[in-house]
Amino acid sequence: MELPVLEPEWEFGLFLSLFDVSFLFSFMVICTLILIRIREKEKRKSLLLIKSLCYTKFMGTQQGEHCAGSAFYYDEGADMLKIKNYVRPESLEEAYELNQKKSSCILGGMLWLKMGNRNVGTAIDLSKLGLNEIKETEEEFQIGAMTSLRELEVHKGLAAYTNGAMKESLRHIVGVQFRNRATVGGSIFGRYGFSDVLTMFLAMDTEVELYKRGRISLKEFAAEKPDRDILVRLIVKKKPARMAYISQRNSSTDFPVLTCAVSIEEDGNVKVAVGACPFRAKLVEDKENILKGFLSMEASEKEKAACDFALFAKEQVRTAGNMRASKEYRSLLVQVLVKRALLKAGGENGN
């Protein structure tokens, strides 16, 4: 049987038809791949923002600027952390001069920084400046800015002084490997709203030493916006006190829903710090002297005083809702955790 022979014009038409179908199919495949790539890119961005708590829109509001520091700076034009120059200065003066440019950045453990989207002109590594030590004297602790959270956690002097509260404030932070890298300076200078570290140190008599400004109280420092100065160390003055730290988390190593640290000094001074609300940690001052003579009270009197101050704290601490908890839930937690921390610190054995 002979096959029909197509005329030349039919052959050309069939070729064009096949070409159109092939081109259309290829075009559709390419468009699909592009859309998939775009969706994956957007998904990675979304996951990155969640993991690093970079609430972009929230950070742009008046409330948001109190929640976290510059490590969560977000640049929509960047896909990842990009560093142009890396420098290990020989002195604090050299580090300070390098850090005056807006594109420069002091490196700590880089655990938060690396999860953000940022273009860094000059990355400044302070590891050669000997700021990774904890020095203890009879009057104070001096904690270098490059000291790891793990070193804080296992330091026997701090454990004894805080009755274990320091370790309690650190043990839930992600994991040991993370705490081996994360630095005290990064946690304090960042002024992060979720910071257990900031909450704990606020409850103690703590000062920060800045390279240019010198020593100022942590309370004053925590209320300020980040600047271009360099945090050198923390100074914790030793005062006879009973301490406690409590946090509420949705899971063991998650970011806290709320944090509370209490220090009750033997001279009667009481410091109560509340954080992760989700704003920066702050001290709740006993303006009405509810806790006056707290340590010398009977058990029933302590219970009443703790309840009264917890209710007072609930009214004083501003809260807000986010992905971890609502505003109302956090307000209730303020009352609950403050009472528990006071009773825990005020017990016979302190913490």
ZANUVO-793954 format. One record per residue (C-alpha): residue number from 0; x, y, z. Coordinates in nm, 4 decimals. Example, Ala and Ser with C-alpha at 12.3 -4.5 7.8 and 13.67 -1.06 7.14 Angstrom:
2
(baza 0; (1.2300; -0.4500; 0.7800))
(baza 1; (1.3670; -0.1060; 0.7140))
! end
This chain:
351
(baza 0; (0.0000; 0.0000; 0.0000))
(baza 1; (0.1429; 0.3334; -0.1012))
(baza 2; (0.1450; 0.6230; 0.1438))
(baza 3; (-0.0119; 0.9450; 0.0252))
(baza 4; (0.2326; 1.2074; -0.0872))
(baza 5; (0.1735; 1.5526; 0.0614))
(baza 6; (0.1988; 1.8559; -0.1506))
(baza 7; (0.4879; 2.0958; -0.0602))
(baza 8; (0.2497; 2.3549; 0.0851))
(baza 9; (0.0926; 2.0896; 0.3127))
(baza 10; (0.4342; 1.9752; 0.4313))
(baza 11; (0.5265; 2.3339; 0.5194))
(baza 12; (0.1961; 2.3866; 0.7025))
(baza 13; (0.2414; 2.0684; 0.9044))
(baza 14; (0.5923; 2.1791; 0.9976))
(baza 15; (0.4621; 2.5147; 1.1225))
(baza 16; (0.1897; 2.3436; 1.3253))
(baza 17; (0.4386; 2.1108; 1.4921))
(baza 18; (0.6719; 2.4050; 1.5555))
(baza 19; (0.3900; 2.6071; 1.7159))
(baza 20; (0.2945; 2.3187; 1.9439))
(baza 21; (0.6574; 2.2570; 2.0422))
(baza 22; (0.7182; 2.6265; 2.1060))
(baza 23; (0.3989; 2.6604; 2.3085))
(baza 24; (0.4859; 2.3545; 2.5166))
(baza 25; (0.8398; 2.4814; 2.5817))
(baza 26; (0.7076; 2.8245; 2.6716))
(baza 27; (0.4613; 2.6758; 2.9203))
(baza 28; (0.7344; 2.4609; 3.0784))
(baza 29; (0.9658; 2.7610; 3.1145))
(baza 30; (0.6891; 2.9741; 3.2664))
(baza 31; (0.6019; 2.6959; 3.5107))
(baza 32; (0.9649; 2.6598; 3.6190))
(baza 33; (0.9947; 3.0350; 3.6683))
(baza 34; (0.6797; 3.0425; 3.8811))
(baza 35; (0.8045; 2.7484; 4.0898))
(baza 36; (1.1383; 2.9245; 4.1398))
(baza 37; (0.9654; 3.2443; 4.2472))
(baza 38; (0.7389; 3.0586; 4.4894))
(baza 39; (1.0350; 2.8696; 4.6397))
(baza 40; (1.2252; 3.1941; 4.6784))
(baza 41; (0.9320; 3.3609; 4.8509))
(baza 42; (0.8844; 3.0550; 5.0711))
(baza 43; (1.2510; 3.0641; 5.1759))
(baza 44; (1.2157; 3.4307; 5.2583))
(baza 45; (0.9071; 3.3651; 5.4667))
(baza 46; (1.0728; 3.0807; 5.6573))
(baza 47; (1.3812; 3.2924; 5.7129))
(baza 48; (1.1750; 3.5754; 5.8524))
(baza 49; (0.9946; 3.3400; 6.0897))
(baza 50; (1.3116; 3.1683; 6.2087))
(baza 51; (1.4882; 3.4969; 6.2806))
(baza 52; (1.1776; 3.6673; 6.4234))
(baza 53; (1.2177; 3.9411; 6.1674))
(baza 54; (0.8684; 4.0849; 6.1758))
(baza 55; (0.9353; 4.3287; 5.8946))
(baza 56; (0.6122; 4.5259; 5.9081))
(baza 57; (0.5981; 4.5173; 6.2873))
(baza 58; (0.9570; 4.6415; 6.3194))
(baza 59; (0.8632; 4.9468; 6.1165))
(baza 60; (0.6090; 5.0594; 6.3733))
(baza 61; (0.6699; 5.2537; 6.6909))
(baza 62; (0.6096; 4.9365; 6.8912))
(baza 63; (0.8391; 4.7259; 6.6781))
(baza 64; (1.1488; 4.9371; 6.7325))
(baza 65; (1.1468; 4.8322; 7.0986))
(baza 66; (1.1498; 4.4603; 7.0189))
(baza 67; (1.4793; 4.3908; 6.8490))
(baza 68; (1.8074; 4.5403; 6.7424))
(baza 69; (1.9792; 4.5997; 6.4109))
(baza 70; (2.0693; 4.2332; 6.3554))
(baza 71; (1.7217; 4.1888; 6.2103))
(baza 72; (1.7594; 4.4662; 5.9552))
(baza 73; (1.5750; 4.3529; 5.6434))
(baza 74; (1.6673; 4.4424; 5.2864))
(baza 75; (1.4253; 4.3191; 5.0220))
(baza 76; (1.6968; 4.3497; 4.7595))
(baza 77; (1.9162; 4.0905; 4.9301))
(baza 78; (1.8741; 3.7143; 4.9381))
(baza 79; (2.1126; 3.6406; 5.2246))
(baza 80; (2.3819; 3.7870; 5.4471))
(baza 81; (2.6573; 3.9312; 5.2266))
(baza 82; (2.9925; 4.0504; 5.3652))
(baza 83; (3.2283; 4.2567; 5.1504))
(baza 84; (3.5255; 4.2989; 5.3874))
(baza 85; (3.6297; 4.1039; 5.6986))
(baza 86; (3.8602; 4.2657; 5.9559))
(baza 87; (4.0093; 4.1489; 6.2893))
(baza 88; (4.1217; 4.4724; 6.4566))
(baza 89; (4.4182; 4.4815; 6.6950))
(baza 90; (4.2590; 4.7348; 6.9325))
(baza 91; (3.9217; 4.8670; 7.0449))
(baza 92; (4.0096; 5.2060; 6.8959))
(baza 93; (4.0577; 5.0480; 6.5531))
(baza 94; (3.7327; 4.8543; 6.5918))
(baza 95; (3.5477; 5.1709; 6.6935))
(baza 96; (3.6756; 5.3674; 6.3924))
(baza 97; (3.5770; 5.0870; 6.1541))
(baza 98; (3.2310; 5.0650; 6.3100))
(baza 99; (3.1427; 5.4292; 6.2448))
(baza 100; (3.0320; 5.3521; 5.8906))
(baza 101; (2.6674; 5.2556; 5.8647))
(baza 102; (2.7532; 4.9556; 5.6464))
(baza 103; (2.9880; 4.8127; 5.9121))
(baza 104; (2.8833; 4.5494; 6.1630))
(baza 105; (3.0342; 4.4059; 6.4820))
(baza 106; (3.0401; 4.0253; 6.4725))
(baza 107; (2.9508; 3.8176; 6.7767))
(baza 108; (2.8513; 3.4564; 6.7352))
(baza 109; (2.6646; 3.5533; 6.4125))
(baza 110; (2.3796; 3.3192; 6.5026))
(baza 111; (2.1072; 3.5799; 6.4507))
(baza 112; (2.2955; 3.7898; 6.1974))
(baza 113; (2.3449; 3.5062; 5.9501))
(baza 114; (1.9699; 3.4366; 5.9377))
(baza 115; (1.8882; 3.7897; 5.8285))
(baza 116; (1.9097; 3.9605; 5.4900))
(baza 117; (2.1801; 4.2231; 5.5059))
(baza 118; (2.4638; 4.3666; 5.3003))
(baza 119; (2.7615; 4.4257; 5.5322))
(baza 120; (3.0395; 4.6501; 5.4060))
(baza 121; (3.2903; 4.5653; 5.6801))
(baza 122; (3.2467; 4.2787; 5.9264))
(baza 123; (3.4430; 4.3490; 6.2458))
(baza 124; (3.5625; 4.0464; 6.4446))
(baza 125; (3.6558; 4.1268; 6.8084))
(baza 126; (3.7999; 3.7820; 6.8832))
(baza 127; (4.1601; 3.9114; 6.9128))
(baza 128; (4.0785; 4.1662; 7.1846))
(baza 129; (4.0506; 3.9317; 7.4838))
(baza 130; (3.6849; 4.0050; 7.5558))
(baza 131; (3.5851; 3.6425; 7.6152))
(baza 132; (3.6644; 3.6178; 7.9867))
(baza 133; (3.4672; 3.6249; 8.3115))
(baza 134; (3.6654; 3.7875; 8.5922))
(baza 135; (3.5396; 3.7569; 8.9485))
(baza 136; (3.6501; 3.9731; 9.2402))
(baza 137; (3.5100; 4.0194; 9.5886))
(baza 138; (3.3049; 4.3179; 9.4695))
(baza 139; (3.1902; 4.2292; 9.1173))
(baza 140; (3.1829; 4.0100; 8.8079))
(baza 141; (3.3345; 4.1458; 8.4853))
(baza 142; (3.1942; 3.9644; 8.1833))
(baza 143; (3.3549; 4.0301; 7.8439))
(baza 144; (3.1249; 4.0983; 7.5506))
(baza 145; (3.2600; 3.7988; 7.3552))
(baza 146; (3.1893; 3.5546; 7.6403))
(baza 147; (2.9625; 3.2740; 7.5207))
(baza 148; (2.6281; 3.2013; 7.6818))
(baza 149; (2.7537; 2.8528; 7.7617))
(baza 150; (3.0406; 2.9988; 7.9655))
(baza 151; (2.7845; 3.2001; 8.1629))
(baza 152; (2.5736; 2.8904; 8.2122))
(baza 153; (2.8508; 2.6758; 8.3622))
(baza 154; (3.0351; 2.9461; 8.5596))
(baza 155; (3.0431; 2.8312; 8.9220))
(baza 156; (3.0754; 3.1809; 9.0665))
(baza 157; (2.7672; 3.3102; 8.8865))
(baza 158; (2.5757; 2.9946; 8.9724))
(baza 159; (2.6503; 3.0384; 9.3415))
(baza 160; (2.5784; 3.4119; 9.3446))
(baza 161; (2.2448; 3.3813; 9.1629))
(baza 162; (2.1369; 3.0595; 9.3389))
(baza 163; (2.1131; 2.8888; 8.9991))
(baza 164; (1.8967; 3.1591; 8.8406))
(baza 165; (2.1606; 3.2416; 8.5776))
(baza 166; (2.1702; 2.8809; 8.4568))
(baza 167; (1.7905; 2.8661; 8.4551))
(baza 168; (1.7749; 3.1752; 8.2330))
(baza 169; (2.0077; 3.0159; 7.9762))
(baza 170; (1.9303; 2.6445; 7.9649))
(baza 171; (1.6275; 2.6783; 7.7345))
(baza 172; (1.8053; 2.8853; 7.4682))
(baza 173; (1.7962; 2.6498; 7.1661))
(baza 174; (2.0730; 2.4014; 7.2566))
(baza 175; (2.4267; 2.3650; 7.3913))
(baza 176; (2.5863; 2.4012; 7.0466))
(baza 177; (2.3979; 2.7270; 6.9971))
(baza 178; (2.4974; 2.8594; 7.3407))
(baza 179; (2.8610; 2.7730; 7.2683))
(baza 180; (2.8524; 3.0303; 6.9875))
(baza 181; (2.6076; 3.2977; 7.1018))
(baza 182; (2.7752; 3.5843; 7.2898))
(baza 183; (2.6729; 3.7967; 7.5861))
(baza 184; (2.7527; 4.1138; 7.3940))
(baza 185; (2.5296; 4.0194; 7.1036))
(baza 186; (2.2411; 3.9353; 7.3353))
(baza 187; (2.2679; 4.2578; 7.5363))
(baza 188; (2.3617; 4.5038; 7.2610))
(baza 189; (2.0847; 4.3728; 7.0356))
(baza 190; (1.8259; 4.4525; 7.3047))
(baza 191; (1.6070; 4.1771; 7.1647))
(baza 192; (1.2536; 4.1584; 7.2937))
(baza 193; (1.2789; 3.7801; 7.3351))
(baza 194; (1.6101; 3.7918; 7.5256))
(baza 195; (1.6301; 3.5787; 7.8407))
(baza 196; (1.9781; 3.7212; 7.8979))
(baza 197; (1.8652; 4.0846; 7.9073))
(baza 198; (1.5837; 4.0016; 8.1498))
(baza 199; (1.8190; 3.8211; 8.3891))
(baza 200; (2.0872; 4.0906; 8.3960))
(baza 201; (1.8302; 4.3683; 8.4419))
(baza 202; (1.7225; 4.2104; 8.7700))
(baza 203; (2.0799; 4.2348; 8.9009))
(baza 204; (2.2868; 4.5456; 8.9736))
(baza 205; (2.4400; 4.5535; 8.6261))
(baza 206; (2.6323; 4.8164; 8.4329))
(baza 207; (2.7592; 4.8067; 8.0746))
(baza 208; (3.0991; 4.9398; 7.9738))
(baza 209; (3.0998; 5.1091; 7.6341))
(baza 210; (3.4242; 5.2028; 7.4604))
(baza 211; (3.3467; 5.5745; 7.4228))
(baza 212; (3.0719; 5.6445; 7.6772))
(baza 213; (3.2192; 5.4428; 7.9613))
(baza 214; (3.0013; 5.2760; 8.2252))
(baza 215; (2.6259; 5.3288; 8.2400))
(baza 216; (2.3470; 5.1296; 8.4024))
(baza 217; (2.1976; 4.8453; 8.2022))
(baza 218; (1.8528; 4.9905; 8.2706))
(baza 219; (1.9506; 5.3107; 8.0889))
(baza 220; (2.1301; 5.1234; 7.8111))
(baza 221; (1.8393; 4.8859; 7.7453))
(baza 222; (1.5988; 5.1760; 7.6956))
(baza 223; (1.8144; 5.3372; 7.4252))
(baza 224; (1.8300; 5.2709; 7.0534))
(baza 225; (2.1412; 5.0919; 6.9184))
(baza 226; (2.4262; 5.3249; 6.8212))
(baza 227; (2.7784; 5.2878; 6.6773))
(baza 228; (2.9599; 5.2477; 7.0111))
(baza 229; (3.1150; 4.9144; 7.1128))
(baza 230; (3.0024; 4.7106; 7.4132))
(baza 231; (3.3187; 4.6018; 7.5944))
(baza 232; (3.1887; 4.4176; 7.9015))
(baza 233; (2.9167; 4.3826; 8.1636))
(baza 234; (2.9851; 4.4625; 8.5283))
(baza 235; (2.7654; 4.2905; 8.7876))
(baza 236; (2.8079; 4.4239; 9.1404))
(baza 237; (2.7901; 4.1632; 9.4120))
(baza 238; (2.5181; 4.2361; 9.6641))
(baza 239; (2.3722; 3.9793; 9.9039))
(baza 240; (2.0472; 3.8850; 9.7335))
(baza 241; (1.8058; 3.6048; 9.6571))
(baza 242; (1.7216; 3.5523; 9.2915))
(baza 243; (1.4819; 3.3587; 9.0746))
(baza 244; (1.4160; 3.3273; 8.7033))
(baza 245; (1.1029; 3.1887; 8.5364))
(baza 246; (0.9961; 3.1777; 8.1726))
(baza 247; (0.6945; 3.0478; 7.9865))
(baza 248; (0.7521; 2.8704; 7.6547))
(baza 249; (0.5312; 2.6849; 7.4118))
(baza 250; (0.8061; 2.4231; 7.3826))
(baza 251; (1.1266; 2.3651; 7.5759))
(baza 252; (1.3745; 2.5328; 7.3400))
(baza 253; (1.1392; 2.7785; 7.1718))
(baza 254; (1.1609; 3.1549; 7.2120))
(baza 255; (0.9891; 3.2590; 7.5361))
(baza 256; (0.6301; 3.3782; 7.5517))
(baza 257; (0.7200; 3.5752; 7.8654))
(baza 258; (1.0210; 3.6008; 8.0978))
(baza 259; (1.0535; 3.7174; 8.4580))
(baza 260; (1.3579; 3.7643; 8.6820))
(baza 261; (1.3520; 3.8715; 9.0474))
(baza 262; (1.6294; 3.9866; 9.2802))
(baza 263; (1.5525; 4.0512; 9.6480))
(baza 264; (1.8466; 4.2163; 9.8226))
(baza 265; (1.9048; 4.1848; 10.1944))
(baza 266; (1.8708; 4.5614; 10.2385))
(baza 267; (1.5098; 4.5311; 10.1202))
(baza 268; (1.5556; 4.6502; 9.7615))
(baza 269; (1.3563; 4.4362; 9.5169))
(baza 270; (1.4100; 4.4280; 9.1401))
(baza 271; (1.1542; 4.2649; 8.9123))
(baza 272; (1.2289; 4.2447; 8.5382))
(baza 273; (0.9746; 4.1301; 8.2788))
(baza 274; (1.0612; 4.0583; 7.9149))
(baza 275; (0.9411; 3.8943; 7.5917))
(baza 276; (0.6097; 4.0727; 7.6214))
(baza 277; (0.7134; 4.0915; 7.3273))
(baza 278; (0.8936; 4.4208; 7.3842))
(baza 279; (1.2339; 4.4723; 7.5424))
(baza 280; (1.2663; 4.3631; 7.9018))
(baza 281; (1.2065; 4.6353; 8.1589))
(baza 282; (1.2086; 4.6776; 8.5344))
(baza 283; (0.8812; 4.7056; 8.7234))
(baza 284; (0.9439; 4.9543; 9.0031))
(baza 285; (0.7711; 4.9114; 9.3374))
(baza 286; (0.6348; 5.2661; 9.3506))
(baza 287; (0.3783; 5.1788; 9.6174))
(baza 288; (0.6232; 4.9946; 9.8482))
(baza 289; (0.4164; 4.6766; 9.8276))
(baza 290; (0.7263; 4.4602; 9.8755))
(baza 291; (0.8865; 4.6598; 10.1570))
(baza 292; (1.0326; 4.4171; 10.4103))
(baza 293; (0.9370; 4.1209; 10.1925))
(baza 294; (1.2040; 3.8834; 10.3269))
(baza 295; (1.1006; 3.9387; 10.6882))
(baza 296; (0.7298; 3.8740; 10.6260))
(baza 297; (0.5422; 3.5667; 10.7392))
(baza 298; (0.4386; 3.3156; 10.4725))
(baza 299; (0.0806; 3.4450; 10.4515))
(baza 300; (0.2022; 3.8053; 10.4307))
(baza 301; (0.4475; 3.7140; 10.1534))
(baza 302; (0.1672; 3.5457; 9.9609))
(baza 303; (-0.0517; 3.8567; 9.9839))
(baza 304; (0.2321; 4.0964; 9.8986))
(baza 305; (0.3342; 3.8828; 9.6001))
(baza 306; (-0.0273; 3.8731; 9.4759))
(baza 307; (-0.0683; 4.2493; 9.5165))
(baza 308; (0.2564; 4.3308; 9.3376))
(baza 309; (0.1809; 4.0813; 9.0601))
(baza 310; (-0.1490; 4.2586; 8.9960))
(baza 311; (0.0347; 4.5923; 8.9999))
(baza 312; (0.2905; 4.4574; 8.7501))
(baza 313; (0.0134; 4.3382; 8.5204))
(baza 314; (-0.1158; 4.6954; 8.5022))
(baza 315; (0.2320; 4.8425; 8.4460))
(baza 316; (0.3744; 4.6090; 8.1799))
(baza 317; (0.2676; 4.6814; 7.8232))
(baza 318; (0.2015; 4.3656; 7.6214))
(baza 319; (0.1138; 4.2799; 7.2619))
(baza 320; (0.0241; 3.9720; 7.0611))
(baza 321; (0.2299; 3.7877; 6.8016))
(baza 322; (0.2674; 3.4361; 6.6594))
(baza 323; (0.3422; 3.2909; 7.0055))
(baza 324; (0.0735; 3.4410; 7.2249))
(baza 325; (-0.2016; 3.6999; 7.2395))
(baza 326; (-0.1842; 4.0266; 7.4292))
(baza 327; (-0.4419; 3.9058; 7.6827))
(baza 328; (-0.2548; 3.5812; 7.7507))
(baza 329; (0.0718; 3.7662; 7.8068))
(baza 330; (-0.0947; 4.0062; 8.0501))
(baza 331; (-0.2194; 3.7098; 8.2521))
(baza 332; (0.1282; 3.5561; 8.2420))
(baza 333; (0.2812; 3.8747; 8.3818))
(baza 334; (0.0650; 3.8385; 8.6908))
(baza 335; (0.1315; 3.4647; 8.7269))
(baza 336; (0.5088; 3.4644; 8.6679))
(baza 337; (0.5797; 3.7707; 8.8824))
(baza 338; (0.3995; 3.6122; 9.1773))
(baza 339; (0.5759; 3.2777; 9.1321))
(baza 340; (0.9187; 3.4380; 9.0946))
(baza 341; (0.8737; 3.6511; 9.4067))
(baza 342; (0.7670; 3.3544; 9.6169))
(baza 343; (1.0454; 3.1405; 9.4702))
(baza 344; (1.3139; 3.3992; 9.5449))
(baza 345; (1.1662; 3.4874; 9.8824))
(baza 346; (1.1593; 3.1308; 10.0092))
(baza 347; (1.3961; 2.9966; 10.2720))
(baza 348; (1.6458; 2.8711; 10.0145))
(baza 349; (1.6194; 3.1553; 9.7660))
(baza 350; (1.6049; 3.0113; 9.4184))
! end
